[in-house]
Amino acid sequence: MSVFASLVEHLADLLQPFFGASAAAAAIVLFTALVRLLVHPLSRAAARGQKARTELQPRIAELRRKHARNPEKLQRAVLELHAAEKVSPLSGFLPSLCQVPAFFLLYYLFSSSSIGGQPNELLSHQLLAAPLGGRWADALGDGGPVGGAGLVYVVLFAFVAGVAVFSYRLTKRTMAERPMLPAGAGAGGEQVPGLGAITKVMPFMSFFTLVTVAVVPLAAALYVVTSTTWSAVERAVLYR
């Protein structure tokens, strides 16, 4: 944690001439962008995988006709086809899973009063009037929703809502064009347990960002907002 705190401090020092008192917030945004650049190859692989699954739909439809009376054999044949073509229905979740450690690092870093036995100086940093270690509930208790730190959250919520709507529309369109579930999977015949439920919930996942922003430290919220925005733009480019 001390090493990670030092990294954030160094990034903030580099950005100080450009962002002043909000340099640490800018450092978090830059750190998020660096993480997303590292994860980008996985995102590209996930996009290729989804396109490959779409191309497999005619062959899966043929398997369904062939094994219409044997659901177990159909499921096994579909899984074997995916394995032979090196296509994983769950590959699209890898980029998100790989970012979880970075999010929790920031969450812990800006939730701890001390790091390595020393006072956590990062807690003194702010984004305009909002402390990076503070939460929305703190802002509401200190000036209300449109005063000081509260106004920062209002702007942040409005931005997140805009990104969420864009992501929702994009995800619905992408899933209609390239469904995660094989076409004609059959009643109750999911090829991967639970994938049907995930498919229904996925378009709404972007709206969960609003909840996250409200309950985590502002620094972690900035990570989530930046990453979500990056994902929306990345999907618009990769899945066009």
C-alpha positions as CSV (number, residue, x, y, z in Angstrom):
1,M,0.0,0.0,0.0
2,S,2.9,2.4,0.7
3,V,4.2,1.8,-2.8
4,F,0.8,2.4,-4.3
5,A,0.3,5.6,-2.2
6,S,3.7,6.8,-3.3
7,L,2.8,6.2,-7.0
8,V,-0.4,8.3,-6.6
9,E,1.6,11.1,-4.8
10,H,4.2,11.2,-7.6
11,L,1.5,11.3,-10.3
12,A,-0.2,14.1,-8.4
13,D,3.1,16.0,-8.1
14,L,3.6,15.7,-11.9
15,L,0.1,17.0,-12.6
16,Q,0.2,19.8,-9.9
17,P,1.2,22.6,-12.4
18,F,-1.9,21.7,-14.6
19,F,-4.6,20.9,-12.0
20,G,-3.5,22.6,-8.8
21,A,-5.4,21.4,-5.7
22,S,-7.2,18.7,-7.8
23,A,-3.9,17.1,-9.0
24,A,-4.5,13.9,-7.0
25,A,-8.0,13.5,-8.6
26,A,-6.3,14.0,-12.0
27,A,-3.7,11.4,-11.0
28,I,-6.5,8.9,-10.2
29,V,-8.0,9.5,-13.7
30,L,-4.6,9.0,-15.3
31,F,-3.9,5.9,-13.2
32,T,-7.3,4.5,-14.4
33,A,-6.4,5.2,-18.0
34,L,-3.1,3.4,-17.6
35,V,-4.9,0.3,-16.1
36,R,-7.4,0.4,-19.0
37,L,-4.5,0.5,-21.5
38,L,-3.0,-2.6,-19.9
39,V,-6.4,-4.4,-20.0
40,H,-7.2,-3.2,-23.6
41,P,-5.7,-6.4,-25.2
42,L,-8.3,-8.4,-23.2
43,S,-11.0,-6.1,-24.4
44,R,-10.0,-6.6,-28.0
45,A,-9.9,-10.4,-27.5
46,A,-13.4,-10.2,-25.9
47,A,-14.7,-8.3,-28.9
48,R,-13.2,-10.8,-31.3
49,G,-14.7,-13.6,-29.3
50,Q,-18.2,-12.1,-29.4
51,K,-17.9,-11.7,-33.2
52,A,-16.8,-15.3,-33.4
53,R,-19.8,-16.5,-31.4
54,T,-22.0,-14.6,-33.9
55,E,-20.4,-16.4,-36.8
56,L,-21.0,-19.8,-35.1
57,Q,-24.8,-19.2,-34.9
58,P,-25.6,-21.1,-38.1
59,R,-23.6,-24.1,-37.0
60,I,-25.2,-24.0,-33.5
61,A,-28.7,-23.8,-35.1
62,E,-27.8,-26.9,-37.1
63,L,-26.7,-28.7,-34.0
64,R,-30.0,-27.8,-32.4
65,R,-32.0,-29.3,-35.3
66,K,-29.8,-32.4,-35.1
67,H,-30.1,-32.9,-31.3
68,A,-33.6,-31.5,-30.9
69,R,-34.7,-34.4,-28.7
70,N,-31.6,-34.7,-26.7
71,P,-30.9,-31.5,-24.7
72,E,-27.8,-33.0,-22.9
73,K,-26.2,-34.0,-26.2
74,L,-27.0,-30.6,-27.6
75,Q,-25.3,-28.8,-24.7
76,R,-22.3,-31.1,-25.0
77,A,-22.0,-30.5,-28.7
78,V,-22.3,-26.8,-28.4
79,L,-19.6,-26.7,-25.7
80,E,-17.3,-28.9,-27.8
81,L,-17.8,-26.5,-30.8
82,H,-16.9,-23.5,-28.6
83,A,-13.8,-25.4,-27.4
84,A,-12.8,-26.4,-30.9
85,E,-13.1,-22.8,-32.1
86,K,-11.4,-21.4,-29.0
87,V,-14.5,-19.3,-28.1
88,S,-15.5,-18.7,-24.5
89,P,-19.0,-17.3,-23.7
90,L,-17.5,-15.7,-20.6
91,S,-14.5,-14.0,-22.2
92,G,-16.3,-10.6,-22.2
93,F,-16.1,-10.5,-18.4
94,L,-12.3,-10.8,-18.2
95,P,-11.5,-7.1,-18.7
96,S,-13.8,-6.2,-15.8
97,L,-12.5,-8.9,-13.5
98,C,-8.9,-7.8,-14.1
99,Q,-9.7,-4.3,-12.9
100,V,-11.1,-5.4,-9.5
101,P,-7.7,-5.3,-7.7
102,A,-7.0,-1.7,-8.8
103,F,-10.4,-0.6,-7.6
104,F,-10.0,-2.2,-4.2
105,L,-6.5,-0.7,-3.9
106,L,-7.9,2.8,-4.3
107,Y,-10.9,2.0,-2.1
108,Y,-8.6,0.9,0.7
109,L,-6.0,3.7,0.2
110,F,-8.6,6.4,0.6
111,S,-10.5,4.7,3.4
112,S,-7.5,4.3,5.7
113,S,-6.3,7.0,8.1
114,S,-2.8,5.6,8.0
115,I,-0.5,3.9,5.5
116,G,2.6,2.0,6.6
117,G,2.2,3.4,10.1
118,Q,2.2,7.0,8.9
119,P,-0.7,9.4,8.5
120,N,-2.4,9.0,5.2
121,E,-1.6,12.4,3.5
122,L,-3.7,11.5,0.5
123,L,-6.8,12.1,2.5
124,S,-6.0,15.8,2.4
125,H,-6.4,16.0,-1.3
126,Q,-9.6,17.2,-2.9
127,L,-11.6,17.4,-6.2
128,L,-12.6,21.1,-6.0
129,A,-14.4,21.2,-2.7
130,A,-14.9,17.5,-2.2
131,P,-12.3,15.4,-0.2
132,L,-11.1,12.4,-2.1
133,G,-11.6,10.3,1.0
134,G,-15.2,11.5,1.5
135,R,-18.5,10.0,0.5
136,W,-21.7,11.4,-0.8
137,A,-23.3,11.0,2.7
138,D,-20.6,13.3,4.0
139,A,-21.3,15.9,1.4
140,L,-25.0,15.8,2.2
141,G,-24.2,16.5,5.8
142,D,-21.9,19.3,5.0
143,G,-23.7,21.9,2.9
144,G,-26.4,19.8,1.3
145,P,-26.7,18.4,-2.3
146,V,-25.8,21.7,-4.0
147,G,-23.3,23.2,-1.6
148,G,-19.6,22.7,-1.7
149,A,-18.8,19.0,-2.0
150,G,-22.4,18.2,-2.8
151,L,-22.3,20.1,-6.1
152,V,-19.3,18.0,-7.1
153,Y,-21.4,14.9,-6.7
154,V,-24.4,16.4,-8.5
155,V,-22.1,17.0,-11.6
156,L,-20.6,13.6,-11.2
157,F,-24.0,11.9,-11.0
158,A,-25.3,13.8,-14.1
159,F,-22.2,12.7,-16.0
160,V,-22.5,9.1,-14.9
161,A,-26.2,9.0,-15.8
162,G,-25.3,10.2,-19.3
163,V,-22.7,7.5,-19.7
164,A,-25.1,4.9,-18.4
165,V,-27.8,5.8,-20.9
166,F,-25.2,5.6,-23.7
167,S,-23.9,2.3,-22.5
168,Y,-27.4,0.9,-22.1
169,R,-28.3,1.6,-25.7
170,L,-25.0,0.4,-26.9
171,T,-25.2,-2.9,-25.0
172,K,-28.8,-3.6,-26.1
173,R,-27.8,-3.0,-29.7
174,T,-24.6,-5.1,-29.5
175,M,-26.4,-8.0,-27.7
176,A,-29.2,-7.9,-30.4
177,E,-26.6,-8.2,-33.1
178,R,-24.2,-10.6,-31.3
179,P,-26.1,-12.5,-28.6
180,M,-24.1,-14.2,-25.9
181,L,-26.6,-17.1,-25.8
182,P,-26.6,-19.3,-29.0
183,A,-29.6,-18.7,-31.2
184,G,-32.4,-21.2,-30.4
185,A,-30.9,-22.5,-27.2
186,G,-34.3,-23.9,-26.3
187,A,-36.5,-23.5,-23.3
188,G,-34.5,-23.8,-20.2
189,G,-31.5,-25.0,-22.2
190,E,-28.8,-22.5,-21.3
191,Q,-25.4,-23.6,-22.6
192,V,-23.6,-22.0,-19.6
193,P,-25.4,-22.1,-16.2
194,G,-26.7,-18.7,-15.3
195,L,-25.7,-17.0,-18.6
196,G,-29.3,-16.3,-19.5
197,A,-29.9,-14.3,-16.3
198,I,-26.6,-12.4,-16.9
199,T,-27.7,-11.6,-20.4
200,K,-30.9,-10.0,-19.2
201,V,-29.2,-8.0,-16.5
202,M,-26.1,-6.9,-18.5
203,P,-27.7,-3.8,-20.3
204,F,-28.6,-2.4,-16.8
205,M,-25.1,-2.9,-15.4
206,S,-24.0,0.6,-16.3
207,F,-26.6,2.2,-14.0
208,F,-25.1,0.4,-11.0
209,T,-22.3,2.9,-11.4
210,L,-24.6,5.5,-9.8
211,V,-24.9,3.4,-6.7
212,T,-21.2,2.8,-6.5
213,V,-20.4,6.5,-6.8
214,A,-22.8,7.2,-3.9
215,V,-21.3,4.7,-1.4
216,V,-17.5,4.6,-2.0
217,P,-14.8,7.2,-1.3
218,L,-14.7,9.8,-4.0
219,A,-11.3,8.6,-5.2
220,A,-12.7,5.1,-5.9
221,A,-15.8,6.7,-7.5
222,L,-13.5,8.5,-9.9
223,Y,-11.9,5.2,-10.8
224,V,-15.3,3.7,-11.5
225,V,-16.5,6.7,-13.5
226,T,-13.4,6.9,-15.6
227,S,-13.3,3.2,-16.3
228,T,-17.0,3.1,-17.1
229,T,-16.6,6.0,-19.6
230,W,-13.6,4.3,-21.1
231,S,-15.6,1.0,-21.5
232,A,-18.4,2.8,-23.2
233,V,-16.1,4.5,-25.8
234,E,-14.1,1.3,-26.2
235,R,-17.2,-0.8,-26.9
236,A,-18.5,1.8,-29.4
237,V,-15.2,1.4,-31.3
238,L,-14.6,-2.3,-31.0
239,Y,-18.2,-3.5,-31.6
240,R,-19.1,-1.1,-34.4
